[in-house]
């Protein structure tokens, strides 16, 4: 194969920088708006959300609207729902992941988990608060959800690691492939 001319390589580099800047602006604006509009209450929830969204982009994980196939609706990809109401309780995040039905008979993935971002700053930790949290956790578990609790320190100090744990669980992928293959490090 022939080498590209130096002026073509220079123009590719210029285009790359412009596209990167455009994507940077779009991602920044979208995440900023979502942090405001989706009523995430605490900085640790916002950091978790940002890390999760970044890893979704870096790993090319789809998130799309439901699609009808043979009379059934599927929402392929990942869905991140902050401040989601489940029954009479509110969770910090509900994260869903779904794949299309497979023709080869292999089971498709369809998982939903609850993520709780626990911080001393935003939770009293009184006996009453702990009782409420335990009751809520039992309710979520009875409804079939796995619950991931992360401390504020974990989220602030290792946001990508925490987000990678969630993505690895719902997608059934190896956690190392989620975080390390993309050059992402906390």
KEVO-408664 format. One record per residue (C-alpha): x, y, z; residue in one letter; residue number from 1. Coordinates in steps of 0.1 Angstrom, whole numbers, plus 5000, padded with zeros to 4 digits. Example, Ala and Ser with C-alpha at 12.3 -4.5 7.8 and 13.67 -1.06 7.14 Angstrom:
2
+------+------+------+------+-----+
|    X |    Y |    Z | rest |  nr |
+------+------+------+------+-----+
| 5123 | 4955 | 5078 |    a |   1 |
| 5137 | 4989 | 5071 |    s |   2 |
+------+------+------+------+-----+
! end
This chain:
186
+------+------+------+------+-----+
|    X |    Y |    Z | rest |  nr |
+------+------+------+------+-----+
| 5000 | 5000 | 5000 |    x |   1 |
| 5012 | 5035 | 4992 |    x |   2 |
| 5021 | 5060 | 5019 |    x |   3 |
| 4998 | 5090 | 5023 |    x |   4 |
| 5012 | 5123 | 5012 |    x |   5 |
| 5024 | 5146 | 5040 |    x |   6 |
| 4998 | 5172 | 5033 |    x |   7 |
| 4971 | 5145 | 5036 |    x |   8 |
| 4985 | 5133 | 5069 |    x |   9 |
| 4986 | 5169 | 5082 |    x |  10 |
| 4950 | 5174 | 5072 |    x |  11 |
| 4939 | 5141 | 5088 |    x |  12 |
| 4956 | 5154 | 5120 |    x |  13 |
| 4938 | 5187 | 5118 |    x |  14 |
| 4904 | 5170 | 5112 |    x |  15 |
| 4911 | 5146 | 5141 |    x |  16 |
| 4916 | 5176 | 5165 |    x |  17 |
| 4885 | 5194 | 5152 |    x |  18 |
| 4863 | 5163 | 5155 |    x |  19 |
| 4878 | 5156 | 5190 |    x |  20 |
| 4870 | 5191 | 5201 |    x |  21 |
| 4835 | 5189 | 5187 |    x |  22 |
| 4828 | 5156 | 5205 |    x |  23 |
| 4844 | 5170 | 5237 |    x |  24 |
| 4820 | 5199 | 5236 |    x |  25 |
| 4789 | 5177 | 5229 |    x |  26 |
| 4798 | 5152 | 5257 |    x |  27 |
| 4805 | 5180 | 5281 |    x |  28 |
| 4772 | 5197 | 5274 |    x |  29 |
| 4751 | 5166 | 5274 |    x |  30 |
| 4766 | 5154 | 5308 |    x |  31 |
| 4763 | 5188 | 5323 |    x |  32 |
| 4726 | 5191 | 5312 |    x |  33 |
| 4719 | 5156 | 5325 |    x |  34 |
| 4734 | 5163 | 5359 |    x |  35 |
| 4711 | 5193 | 5361 |    x |  36 |
| 4679 | 5178 | 5346 |    x |  37 |
| 4680 | 5143 | 5361 |    x |  38 |
| 4680 | 5157 | 5396 |    x |  39 |
| 4711 | 5139 | 5409 |    x |  40 |
| 4713 | 5151 | 5444 |    x |  41 |
| 4749 | 5148 | 5453 |    x |  42 |
| 4784 | 5153 | 5438 |    x |  43 |
| 4792 | 5116 | 5442 |    x |  44 |
| 4761 | 5107 | 5422 |    x |  45 |
| 4772 | 5132 | 5395 |    x |  46 |
| 4808 | 5118 | 5394 |    x |  47 |
| 4795 | 5082 | 5392 |    x |  48 |
| 4772 | 5092 | 5363 |    x |  49 |
| 4800 | 5110 | 5345 |    x |  50 |
| 4823 | 5080 | 5348 |    x |  51 |
| 4796 | 5056 | 5337 |    x |  52 |
| 4788 | 5076 | 5307 |    x |  53 |
| 4825 | 5080 | 5297 |    x |  54 |
| 4830 | 5042 | 5299 |    x |  55 |
| 4798 | 5036 | 5279 |    x |  56 |
| 4813 | 5058 | 5251 |    x |  57 |
| 4848 | 5043 | 5253 |    x |  58 |
| 4834 | 5008 | 5251 |    x |  59 |
| 4810 | 5015 | 5222 |    x |  60 |
| 4780 | 5003 | 5243 |    x |  61 |
| 4747 | 5012 | 5226 |    x |  62 |
| 4719 | 5030 | 5243 |    x |  63 |
| 4688 | 5032 | 5222 |    x |  64 |
| 4650 | 5035 | 5222 |    x |  65 |
| 4629 | 5003 | 5224 |    x |  66 |
| 4626 | 4984 | 5191 |    x |  67 |
| 4597 | 4960 | 5183 |    x |  68 |
| 4606 | 4925 | 5170 |    x |  69 |
| 4578 | 4900 | 5165 |    x |  70 |
| 4555 | 4919 | 5187 |    x |  71 |
| 4579 | 4922 | 5216 |    x |  72 |
| 4598 | 4953 | 5226 |    x |  73 |
| 4636 | 4953 | 5233 |    x |  74 |
| 4658 | 4982 | 5244 |    x |  75 |
| 4692 | 4970 | 5232 |    x |  76 |
| 4722 | 4985 | 5250 |    x |  77 |
| 4725 | 5002 | 5283 |    x |  78 |
| 4701 | 5025 | 5301 |    x |  79 |
| 4711 | 5046 | 5330 |    x |  80 |
| 4683 | 5060 | 5351 |    x |  81 |
| 4692 | 5083 | 5380 |    x |  82 |
| 4667 | 5089 | 5408 |    x |  83 |
| 4646 | 5060 | 5396 |    x |  84 |
| 4614 | 5051 | 5415 |    x |  85 |
| 4610 | 5013 | 5421 |    x |  86 |
| 4578 | 5006 | 5440 |    x |  87 |
| 4575 | 5030 | 5469 |    x |  88 |
| 4613 | 5036 | 5470 |    x |  89 |
| 4637 | 5057 | 5451 |    x |  90 |
| 4672 | 5045 | 5442 |    x |  91 |
| 4702 | 5065 | 5432 |    x |  92 |
| 4705 | 5047 | 5399 |    x |  93 |
| 4688 | 5018 | 5380 |    x |  94 |
| 4711 | 5005 | 5353 |    x |  95 |
| 4696 | 4982 | 5326 |    x |  96 |
| 4714 | 4962 | 5299 |    x |  97 |
| 4697 | 4942 | 5272 |    x |  98 |
| 4707 | 4925 | 5240 |    x |  99 |
| 4686 | 4914 | 5211 |    x | 100 |
| 4673 | 4878 | 5210 |    x | 101 |
| 4698 | 4855 | 5194 |    x | 102 |
| 4690 | 4833 | 5164 |    x | 103 |
| 4715 | 4806 | 5176 |    x | 104 |
| 4695 | 4799 | 5207 |    x | 105 |
| 4721 | 4814 | 5231 |    x | 106 |
| 4704 | 4832 | 5259 |    x | 107 |
| 4702 | 4869 | 5255 |    x | 108 |
| 4713 | 4893 | 5283 |    x | 109 |
| 4686 | 4913 | 5301 |    x | 110 |
| 4698 | 4926 | 5335 |    x | 111 |
| 4688 | 4955 | 5357 |    x | 112 |
| 4706 | 4965 | 5389 |    x | 113 |
| 4703 | 4991 | 5415 |    x | 114 |
| 4733 | 5013 | 5424 |    x | 115 |
| 4734 | 5033 | 5457 |    x | 116 |
| 4760 | 5060 | 5462 |    x | 117 |
| 4764 | 5062 | 5500 |    x | 118 |
| 4781 | 5092 | 5516 |    x | 119 |
| 4782 | 5104 | 5551 |    x | 120 |
| 4777 | 5139 | 5539 |    x | 121 |
| 4742 | 5131 | 5524 |    x | 122 |
| 4730 | 5104 | 5548 |    x | 123 |
| 4724 | 5108 | 5585 |    x | 124 |
| 4733 | 5072 | 5594 |    x | 125 |
| 4708 | 5073 | 5623 |    x | 126 |
| 4692 | 5041 | 5634 |    x | 127 |
| 4660 | 5052 | 5616 |    x | 128 |
| 4680 | 5059 | 5584 |    x | 129 |
| 4697 | 5025 | 5586 |    x | 130 |
| 4664 | 5007 | 5591 |    x | 131 |
| 4649 | 5025 | 5561 |    x | 132 |
| 4679 | 5015 | 5539 |    x | 133 |
| 4677 | 4979 | 5550 |    x | 134 |
| 4640 | 4978 | 5543 |    x | 135 |
| 4645 | 4993 | 5509 |    x | 136 |
| 4673 | 4969 | 5501 |    x | 137 |
| 4651 | 4939 | 5510 |    x | 138 |
| 4624 | 4953 | 5488 |    x | 139 |
| 4647 | 4957 | 5458 |    x | 140 |
| 4661 | 4922 | 5464 |    x | 141 |
| 4626 | 4907 | 5466 |    x | 142 |
| 4619 | 4923 | 5433 |    x | 143 |
| 4649 | 4906 | 5418 |    x | 144 |
| 4674 | 4934 | 5417 |    x | 145 |
| 4711 | 4930 | 5427 |    x | 146 |
| 4722 | 4961 | 5447 |    x | 147 |
| 4756 | 4977 | 5444 |    x | 148 |
| 4765 | 5000 | 5473 |    x | 149 |
| 4795 | 5023 | 5468 |    x | 150 |
| 4809 | 5047 | 5493 |    x | 151 |
| 4816 | 5083 | 5485 |    x | 152 |
| 4853 | 5077 | 5489 |    x | 153 |
| 4852 | 5048 | 5464 |    x | 154 |
| 4834 | 5069 | 5439 |    x | 155 |
| 4856 | 5100 | 5443 |    x | 156 |
| 4889 | 5081 | 5444 |    x | 157 |
| 4882 | 5054 | 5418 |    x | 158 |
| 4852 | 5066 | 5397 |    x | 159 |
| 4861 | 5045 | 5366 |    x | 160 |
| 4867 | 5014 | 5386 |    x | 161 |
| 4833 | 5017 | 5402 |    x | 162 |
| 4816 | 5024 | 5369 |    x | 163 |
| 4835 | 4995 | 5353 |    x | 164 |
| 4822 | 4971 | 5380 |    x | 165 |
| 4786 | 4981 | 5372 |    x | 166 |
| 4791 | 4978 | 5334 |    x | 167 |
| 4810 | 4945 | 5337 |    x | 168 |
| 4782 | 4930 | 5358 |    x | 169 |
| 4753 | 4940 | 5335 |    x | 170 |
| 4771 | 4932 | 5303 |    x | 171 |
| 4787 | 4900 | 5316 |    x | 172 |
| 4821 | 4912 | 5304 |    x | 173 |
| 4854 | 4910 | 5321 |    x | 174 |
| 4860 | 4941 | 5341 |    x | 175 |
| 4896 | 4945 | 5328 |    x | 176 |
| 4882 | 4947 | 5292 |    x | 177 |
| 4859 | 4975 | 5303 |    x | 178 |
| 4884 | 4998 | 5319 |    x | 179 |
| 4920 | 4989 | 5311 |    x | 180 |
| 4917 | 4983 | 5273 |    x | 181 |
| 4906 | 5019 | 5269 |    x | 182 |
| 4936 | 5035 | 5286 |    x | 183 |
| 4912 | 5047 | 5314 |    x | 184 |
| 4928 | 5048 | 5348 |    x | 185 |
| 4916 | 5065 | 5380 |    x | 186 |
+------+------+------+------+-----+
! end
